[in-house]
Every structure is written in structure tokens, then in C-alpha cells.
């Protein structure tokens, strides 16, 4: 299976990077994530997620499976503003690609994490890795201004598909951490 995943990652690399660059190209300061949410929602649907929903505040949830173990992958869709555009050495929304790196507003915090978890769900579907688990991939709004509030409300109000009763067994935040488990 590891070899299949490596082969798929190599085959899909340019598509994943294109998706990341599309995310970066959309300015999404807190409370203005709607266009990023639409891209995430459509990408999840195209990838064959079992269910894709947008809750009343704009969080996007993609569910795969209905198994006993409940896993939540979480990334926020908003970024801080770009500030004075004249201070940038390049267009912060171009998704500049240079020397194997992607640059732009939100590239590290956290559109790369968002792209990675959306693509993880895609690959789970492509490789038929569904099992006795429920995986929900969440694109969350307003984290930069209200850290955790939007996902907290979705959890409390039962908006997370497959986890309506509030039980989550494990959660992965794709917030950058210098490749350290936090």
C-alpha cells in the first residue's frame, strides 16, 4: 500500500500544487472565506467524498465513511490580511512557485494544510481505504480572529456530519508546526 500511495502522490503532485495555488489566489481574510469555501466544497465533491455540507456560518465539512472510530481533520480557510501590497516583493495571491516552494498569503498558515487534508480524503477514496471509521475533513472559518470558535459552535450544535452527537475520537489540526507533532 505504501508504494501505491507513493505512486499516487507522484502522479497527483501537480494537481495538488495547482489546488494549493488556487487556494492562495483567493484572498480570504476572516469573515470573507466564501470563495475558498466554495472551492473546497467543489473539490471534495469532485473527489467523491460521501457527504459534503456547509454549515450556517460557512464551515465546510466533507465526510468519508460511517464507521465506529471518528476522526476529524481540521484546517482553517481564513488568513490575516496582506497588509500594504507595496511592501510585498511579489503578488501575495499569485501562489509564486520557485525552487520547489510555494509562496503567498496563507501558503504556510494554513492553506497548505487545508490542501493536504482535502487531498488526503481524495486519496483515501481513490485507493479504496475506507474502513471502520468516519473521517471528516473540515475547512473552518474565522480562526484568525476567533480561534476555535466556529468549529466549537459546529461541534456543540451538531453540524459536523457523522459526529452530530458530539463524539470525536481523534482530531488532527493541520496548523504548521515545523513538522513536529504537537
Protein Blocks (a to p, Z undefined) as FASTA:
>chain_A
ZZmmmmmmmmmmmmmmmmmmmmmmpccdehilmmmmmmmmmmmmmnopabdcddfkopac
ddedjbfbdcdddddfbdcdebjmklpcbdfklopaeehiacdehklmomkmmmmmmmmm
mmmmmnopaccddddddddehklmmghklmmmmmmnopaghilnopafbdcdfbdehhpa
ZZ
